[in-house]
Amino acid sequence: MEKTVMGDTLNSNEVKEESRFYRLRLLLIRVRHGLLFMTLRGILVKMGIDIGLYYWVQEGVDPVDPPKVKGNEEEYNFGFLDLEDIKSLKNISFFSPNKLVKRYNDGLKIIGLKDRNSQIAAVMCIEYKNFTYRKKRFHLKNDEVYLLNMYTYQNFRGKNLAPYLRFCSYNLLKQEGIKKIYSVTDYYNKSSQKFKRKLSAKPLTLYFAIILFKKFHKTVKIKDYFN
């Protein structure tokens, strides 16, 4: 599932990813941004109970103006991350460097923004192959991709880097011949929905999924928005 909390500004003396208080801080940020239901769902998932709604979304549908970075956007370089970069993506709750390396070797691409000191500020993954999300299999054509795992490091929050990185990815994928860009958005993740709408994303389908202790799973289509 895609996880991103937008617009939270942290000072240099606040909690960072490597801090033992990071998970608590992240929980408080999520609650403050109206993600209480997502937080409660996350707790249930750890208990083996995954119940919820999510949107299948198409992004980059219409042209949009480039999101403005707070500060100087020339301070950041956009591009693909290499293996060494990927191995350095530690202390992020939903990133496992070892699993990322394996998926990278299988075709997953990871893009990011780096500052002038080559410090990674924001990252995102691009899936080119068929994949499974909450036990449902999604199939991608040769000119389609799936965006996932957007993350902005705490030191760089509040600079509008996530939408800027997303926008950069659209241009990159267009150059690669990609015609359709998809993602998943949790029904209760209002921050993510708002951020994607600004980039002309459109919900295509609403799904309801239930997974119980890895033994029972069912996905039901609730509504189609566009044919």
Disulfide bonds with the S-S distance in Angstrom:
none
